[in-house]
Amino acid sequence: MNTIKINPTDLSLIFWRKILDNSFLKKNTIQKDFFKKIDSLDELRLQSSYNTGSISSTTSWLLFSVTLFFKPKIICEVGSFIGKSSFSMAFAADIYSNEYKCLIYCCDYSNEINFPNITSTKIKQFHKKSSTEMFGNFESDQKIDLLHLDGRLQNEDFDLLKNNFTENTILILDDFEGNEKGVLNFNNLLNNNVISRRSHCLIYPIQEETKTKYGLLEKSTSAVLIPSRSLRITAQ
């Protein structure tokens, strides 16, 4: 008897459709104001010591959408820069704040940019600190629900992350293409036994046809690692 094989490409198509169907229920009421506030963060470049690129509008909405769907309590980010990714997740956390509060930790090794107070979700910044320094501040019983990586992890990070990861931790990997940092982070997380191919499933960056269907115009190279236990076949 033949079996039905579902590969990462198949799973990715399903994942992004489910995630975006959920967030687009909020599209008409929040999307215009969401992008206006995210775009306003470009003014923070004037505070930067090291001025670099930031995420696209598509990536911003995907970060919002993933956060809104999974509703993490503790979010951690490596590479915050002017805060577009931090606030994309914070705006989503504001929506479910009536259920419980979310706390976001973020670090930027090159800059000391003070984020404005535009969300009710608290963002704790580690200015000019490495990922290792930030992870070192966590208690061993403080578990990370969602980790966004927009910077390259250091060798010292992996043992620290083992203390704060669970099989339910979600990871979002920016620049997941070629030999860029997202792919390197993924391989290093596997090789250092922080995650396994059994514990997590790889979701590829959003496909062009899916992106177009939901009116997202810019490119995104963000991949997602979701816990295998979060997948379930249902009757409906």
N, C-alpha and C positions, 0 to 999 in steps of 0.2 A: 504494500500500500504506500502511495506517495505521501509525503508530508508537506505542509505549507511552511516555507521558510521565510521569516521576516528578517531582513537585514537592516543595518543602521539607516540606510536611505529611506526604506519603507517606514520605519519607526519615526524618522525625523519629519516626514510629511504629516503623519498623524499628530505628532506632538505639537507642531507649530499651529496646526489648524485648531486643535483643542485650546491651546493657550490664547490664541488670538480671538477665537469665538467668544471666550470669556471676557477678555479685556475690551472688546469692541461693543459690549453692552454699555460701557461707560463712554464710548467715543463721543457722542453728541453733546454730553454734558460737561466733559472735562478736557477733551483733546486740544481745543484751541488755546485754552488757558495754560494747559500743561506745556505745550511747545513754546509759548510766549515766555514763561518763567524759565524754562531750560535755556532758551536762546539768550536770555538776559545775563546768564552766567559768563558769557564771553567777555564781559566787562572786567572780570576778575583777572584776565590775562595781564592787566597793568600791574598787578601785585606779584607776578611770577618772577622768580629768579631764572627759571629754565622754561621757556615758552615752547610748548610742543603741540602735537595734534590732540584732538578730542574725538569723542564718539559721534557717529552720524545720528540723524534724527530717527532712522530705522532702529539702530541699536538702542537708542534711548527708549523707544516705545516697547521694544522687546524686553528690556530690563524691567520696565514697569509691568509688563504683562506677566512675566515669569514670577515676579514678586507677588503680584495680585493673586495669581492662581495658587501658589503654594503657601502664602502667608507666613513667612519665617518670622521668628521672634528675635533672633540674633543674626545680623548680617555683618559680614566682614569684607573689606575691599582693599586690594593692593593696587596702588596707582590711582589716586583720586583726582589729581591735578585741579581743574577749576570746578569740579563737583557735578558735572552733568550726569555721570553714572550714579553717583551717590544720591542725588536728588531724584533721579528717575525712579529709584527704588524707594526712596523716602515718600514720594507722592503716593505710591501704591500702598505703603504701610499706613499712611494717614487714613486711607479708605476703610481699612479693617481695624483701626485703633479703638473702635467701640468694643471689639472682642478682647483685645489685649494690646499692650504697647510693644513696639519693636524698637530695638536699639541698633544703630549702625556704627561700626568702627571702621576707620579708613586711615591709610597712611600715604604719604608722598615724600619720597626720599630727597627730592630736589627743590621742593617749594614749601613756603610757609604762608599759604593763602587762607585767610579767614572767611569761612562760608557765611553767607547771610542767613538770617533766621526767617526762612520762607516756608517751613513745614513744621507741623507739630511733632513729628518724629525726630528724636534726638540723634544728632550725628556727632560722635566723638572723634576728633581729628588727632592724628599723630604727625605733627609737623616735622619735616626733615628727619623722619625716622624710617629705618628699613623695615621690611616685612618681618624680619627676625626680631627686631626690637618690639614691634607691635604684638606679635604672637607671644613673646616672652612676658608680656604684661597680663596675659590671660591666666585665670585660675584653671587648674587641671579639670575641675568639674564644670567649667563654662563651655558649653557645646555650641559650635557654629552650625546654624541651620542653612545658611546660604553664603558661599564664598565667591566673590567676583574678582577675577584675576586680570588686571590690566597692566601687570608688571611681571617681570620674571622672578620666580621663586629662587631663593638661595638654598645652598646645600644644608644650612643649619635649620631651615624651616621645617623639614619633613618630620623629624622626630617631635618637634613641637606640635605640629598639626595632628599627629596621631593621638595626642592627649585631648584634642578639642573636636575631632571628627567623630561622627557616628555613621552608621549605615544609612541614615536618613539625610545626611548632608548633601545639599545640591551645590554644584559648582558651575559657574559660567566662565568660559575661557575666551577672552578677547584675542583677536589676531590668530584664529585657528585656520591657517592656510600655509602651505609650503613648509619652510623651516622657521616660521615666525614663532614668537614666544608662546602663543597658545598651544601649539603642537609640542613644543619643548616642555612646557608645564605639564601637559597631559602625560607624556612619556615619563617624566621624572616622578610624577605622582604614582604611576604604576610601578616603576622600577624600585621606588623606595617604600612600596607596600602601604602607602597611605590609602589608596583605593585599589580595587581589583576589577577585572572585567566581569566578575561574578556579582560584585556588590553594586556596580554602577553601569548604566547603559549610555553610550555616546549618542548625542543628538547633534547632527551636523548643522552648520550655519544655514539659515533659512534659504530655501530654494527660490529662484527668480519667479516662478509661476505663483508660488504662495505669497510672496512679497507683493506682487502686482495685484493679486486678488484682494488684498486688504489695504490697498492704496498706499503702501510704503514705497517710497521712491528711491531712497539712497541705499547704498550697499551696507551689508552687515557681515562681519566675519566672526560673530560670536557663536561658539558651540556651547552645549550644555551637557553636563553629566548628571543624570537623574538616578536616584536609588532604584535598583531593580524591584524592590518591594513596593514601589509606588505604582507599578503597572499591574493591571488586572483586566481580565476578559469578562465583560458583563453581558447580560441579556439584552440591554438597550444601550 
